[in-house]
Amino acid sequence: MISERMEAALNAQINKEIYSAYLYLSMSAYSTFIGLKGFANWFMVQYQEEMAHAMKFYQYINEQGGRVTLRAIEQPPTEWQSLMDMFEKTLAHEQFVTRSINELVDLAITEKDHATQIFLQWFVTEQIEEEGNDNEIITKLKLVGGAGNGLLMIDKELELRAFTPPAAAA
């Protein structure tokens, strides 16, 4: 069983994860609109991952005897200045999510909620991967100057990414 304070914080995280999904769906739509199917695919996979993250929180709250309370989702941006702008905003957003996950871990420690601490470790590790992926793409965009054949090569690479649902907890 989780405390009311932890339940509220986890419900707030569901909202952040669904907003993340909504943001990446918007970025996928924009990438499709500008003709970059690989970038669109990469963001669509991000969308799927974020929805899976939201569902992990949803299921955890229910398994712990808590109550899921859904909130309104803010409208995400629909246009960006460039692909570099989009990925810099993606990285900044993932850093925001990392801070939020770390705050949840801190709360679990404060409340001596060992089960939630263990549950959250998966997300701590996931955020390392998320930020690393964003940094890698930003580095590639800097190398090619965000245009030309190099951009098309990155687009082709990103077209290969596929969604892999997270493994169920053991």
C-alpha positions as CSV (number, residue, x, y, z in Angstrom):
1,M,0.0,0.0,0.0
2,I,1.3,3.5,-0.9
3,S,0.7,6.7,1.0
4,E,-1.7,9.4,-0.2
5,R,1.3,11.6,-0.9
6,M,3.0,8.9,-3.0
7,E,-0.2,8.1,-4.8
8,A,-0.6,11.8,-5.7
9,A,3.0,12.1,-6.9
10,L,2.7,8.9,-9.0
11,N,-0.6,10.1,-10.5
12,A,1.2,13.4,-11.4
13,Q,3.9,11.3,-13.1
14,I,1.2,9.5,-15.2
15,N,0.2,12.9,-16.5
16,K,3.8,13.8,-17.3
17,E,4.3,10.5,-19.2
18,I,1.1,11.0,-21.2
19,Y,2.1,14.6,-22.0
20,S,5.5,13.2,-23.2
21,A,3.7,10.8,-25.5
22,Y,1.5,13.6,-26.8
23,L,4.6,15.8,-27.4
24,Y,6.4,13.0,-29.3
25,L,3.2,12.2,-31.3
26,S,3.1,15.9,-32.3
27,M,6.8,15.8,-33.3
28,S,6.1,12.6,-35.3
29,A,3.3,14.4,-37.1
30,Y,5.5,17.4,-37.8
31,S,8.3,15.2,-39.1
32,T,5.9,13.5,-41.5
33,F,4.6,16.9,-42.7
34,I,8.2,18.0,-43.6
35,G,8.8,14.7,-45.4
36,L,11.2,12.9,-43.0
37,K,9.7,9.5,-42.4
38,G,12.6,8.2,-40.4
39,F,12.4,11.1,-37.9
40,A,8.6,10.5,-37.8
41,N,9.2,6.9,-37.0
42,W,11.7,7.7,-34.3
43,F,9.2,10.0,-32.6
44,M,6.4,7.5,-33.0
45,V,8.4,4.9,-31.2
46,Q,9.0,7.5,-28.5
47,Y,5.3,8.0,-28.3
48,Q,4.7,4.3,-27.8
49,E,7.4,4.1,-25.1
50,E,6.0,7.0,-23.2
51,M,2.5,5.5,-23.2
52,A,4.0,2.2,-22.0
53,H,5.7,4.2,-19.2
54,A,2.4,5.8,-18.2
55,M,0.8,2.4,-18.1
56,K,3.5,1.0,-15.8
57,F,2.7,3.8,-13.3
58,Y,-1.0,3.1,-13.8
59,Q,-0.6,-0.6,-13.1
60,Y,1.7,0.0,-10.2
61,I,-0.8,2.4,-8.4
62,N,-3.6,-0.2,-8.9
63,E,-1.4,-3.1,-7.7
64,Q,-0.5,-1.1,-4.6
65,G,-4.2,-0.5,-3.7
66,G,-4.1,3.1,-4.8
67,R,-6.5,5.1,-7.0
68,V,-5.5,6.3,-10.4
69,T,-6.7,9.9,-11.0
70,L,-6.3,11.1,-14.6
71,R,-5.8,14.8,-15.3
72,A,-6.1,17.0,-18.4
73,I,-3.2,16.8,-20.8
74,E,-1.7,20.1,-22.0
75,Q,-1.5,20.7,-25.7
76,P,2.1,20.3,-27.0
77,P,3.8,22.5,-29.6
78,T,3.1,21.7,-33.2
79,E,6.0,23.4,-35.0
80,W,9.8,23.7,-34.5
81,Q,12.4,25.9,-36.0
82,S,14.5,22.9,-37.1
83,L,15.3,19.3,-36.4
84,M,18.1,20.5,-34.1
85,D,15.5,22.7,-32.2
86,M,13.2,19.6,-32.0
87,F,15.9,17.4,-30.5
88,E,17.2,20.1,-28.1
89,K,13.6,20.4,-26.9
90,T,13.4,16.6,-26.7
91,L,16.5,16.5,-24.6
92,A,15.4,19.3,-22.3
93,H,12.0,17.5,-21.8
94,E,13.7,14.2,-21.0
95,Q,15.9,16.1,-18.4
96,F,12.7,17.4,-16.9
97,V,11.3,13.9,-16.7
98,T,14.6,12.6,-15.2
99,R,14.3,15.3,-12.4
100,S,10.7,14.2,-11.8
101,I,11.7,10.6,-11.5
102,N,14.5,11.5,-9.1
103,E,12.0,13.5,-7.0
104,L,9.8,10.4,-6.8
105,V,12.8,8.3,-5.7
106,D,13.6,10.9,-3.0
107,L,9.9,10.8,-1.8
108,A,10.0,7.0,-1.7
109,I,13.2,7.2,0.4
110,T,11.7,9.8,2.7
111,E,8.5,7.7,3.2
112,K,10.5,4.5,3.6
113,D,8.5,3.1,0.7
114,H,10.9,0.3,-0.4
115,A,8.5,-1.2,-2.9
116,T,8.2,2.1,-4.8
117,Q,11.9,2.7,-4.6
118,I,12.5,-0.7,-6.3
119,F,9.7,0.0,-8.9
120,L,11.3,3.4,-9.7
121,Q,14.8,2.0,-10.4
122,W,13.6,0.8,-13.8
123,F,12.7,4.4,-14.7
124,V,16.0,5.8,-13.4
125,T,17.8,3.4,-15.8
126,E,15.4,4.2,-18.6
127,Q,16.1,7.9,-18.3
128,I,19.8,7.4,-18.7
129,E,19.0,5.7,-22.0
130,E,16.5,8.4,-23.1
131,E,19.0,11.2,-22.6
132,G,21.8,9.3,-24.2
133,N,19.7,8.6,-27.3
134,D,18.8,12.3,-27.6
135,N,22.4,13.4,-27.2
136,E,23.6,10.9,-29.9
137,I,21.1,12.3,-32.4
138,I,22.0,15.9,-31.5
139,T,25.7,15.0,-32.1
140,K,24.9,13.5,-35.5
141,L,22.8,16.6,-36.5
142,K,25.7,18.8,-35.6
143,L,28.1,16.8,-37.7
144,V,25.9,17.0,-40.8
145,G,24.8,20.6,-40.2
146,G,21.1,19.5,-40.2
147,A,20.9,19.4,-44.0
148,G,21.8,17.6,-47.2
149,N,22.8,13.9,-47.7
150,G,23.9,13.5,-44.1
151,L,20.4,14.4,-42.9
152,L,18.9,11.9,-45.3
153,M,21.3,9.2,-44.0
154,I,20.2,10.0,-40.4
155,D,16.6,9.9,-41.5
156,K,17.1,6.4,-43.1
157,E,18.8,5.2,-39.9
158,L,15.9,6.4,-37.7
159,E,13.4,4.7,-39.9
160,L,14.8,1.3,-38.7
161,R,13.9,1.9,-35.0
162,A,11.1,-0.3,-33.7
163,F,9.1,-0.3,-30.5
164,T,9.9,-3.0,-28.0
165,P,7.5,-3.1,-25.1
166,P,9.1,-3.0,-21.7
167,A,9.4,-6.4,-20.0
168,A,6.8,-7.2,-17.3
169,A,8.0,-7.0,-13.8
170,A,9.2,-10.3,-12.5
